[in-house]
Structures are given as structure tokens and as C-alpha cells.
Amino acid sequence: MARKTKAEAAATREALLEAAEEVFFAKGVARTSLEQIARHAGLTRGAVYWHFKTKATCSWPWSNRCACPSVADG
């Protein structure tokens, strides 16, 4: 299997983050598995674990991308 370029790896990571966002919103972070994110993205669990070692490391970049209301927004 040929190695992916940096651009391809970045596109895979972006696809995983988009899938995570969709599944987290649908099921909640606590009820979402990395397997579900992989399936939603059409990728393997190996791809998920290559980019994100745990669900927490997958949800952290995602949380920085979304415009979630804060407590201060009340």
C-alpha cells in the first residue's frame, strides 16, 4: 500500500473531524465510539487511531471548530 501524502492525510483527518461532529451532535460525545466515527466517515478504525489515539483527542479539535454557546452567552 502506498503511503499517503501530507495533503491526503490532512484530508482524511478533516473527514474524520467532520464525521465526529455529525455523530457527536446526533448521539452525544459519551454515546459515540471511534468505530461509529470511522463508519460515518467511510474509513477504517485504523485511520481514526492513526490521527486520534482516543475519543478525547478526537473531540478536542472538534470542540475548537464548533460555535458552541458558552455559559457567558447565557
CORJOFEN-V336211 format. One record per residue. N is the residue number from 1. RES is the residue in one letter. PSI is psi in whole degrees, 0 to 359 (none if undefined). OMEGA is omega in whole degrees, 0 to 359 (NA if undefined). D_LAST is the distance of its C-alpha to the last C-alpha in Angstrom with 2 decimals. Layout:
# CORJOFEN-V336211
n = <N N>
res = <RES RES>
psi = <PSI PSI>
omega = <OMEGA OMEGA>
d_last = <D_LAST D_LAST>
This chain:
# CORJOFEN-V336211
n = <1 2 3 4 5 6 7 8 9 10 11 12 13 14 15 16 17 18 19 20 21 22 23 24 25 26 27 28 29 30 31 32 33 34 35 36 37 38 39 40 41 42 43 44 45 46 47 48 49 50 51 52 53 54 55 56 57 58 59 60 61 62 63 64 65 66 67 68 69 70 71 72 73 74>
res = <M A R K T K A E A A A T R E A L L E A A E E V F F A K G V A R T S L E Q I A R H A G L T R G A V Y W H F K T K A T C S W P W S N R C A C P S V A D G>
psi = <132 145 147 151 168 323 319 320 320 322 322 314 317 318 321 320 321 317 317 316 313 316 321 317 323 320 343 150 317 331 10 135 161 330 317 321 315 311 318 326 349 29 178 163 327 321 319 311 338 319 329 120 331 170 325 319 341 323 335 307 326 318 333 342 333 155 74 139 144 169 323 335 342 none>
omega = <181 177 179 175 177 179 178 178 178 178 177 179 179 178 178 178 177 178 179 180 182 181 178 179 182 188 188 183 184 183 181 176 176 175 179 178 179 180 181 180 184 182 180 174 178 178 179 183 176 183 185 183 180 176 179 180 175 183 181 179 179 183 177 182 187 178 181 177 178 178 181 179 176 NA>
d_last = <51.15 50.37 47.64 44.63 44.06 41.01 39.78 40.30 38.55 35.54 35.54 35.73 32.81 30.73 31.84 30.80 27.31 26.98 28.38 26.09 23.01 24.45 25.55 22.40 20.39 23.23 23.96 21.30 22.19 23.87 26.08 27.14 30.37 31.74 34.56 32.26 30.80 34.40 35.57 32.75 33.65 37.35 38.10 39.53 38.00 40.07 38.19 34.86 36.31 37.87 34.55 32.28 33.79 31.06 28.06 25.89 27.60 27.02 23.31 22.65 23.78 22.11 18.65 19.30 20.23 17.31 14.27 11.81 8.05 7.12 5.29 5.19 3.81 0.00>
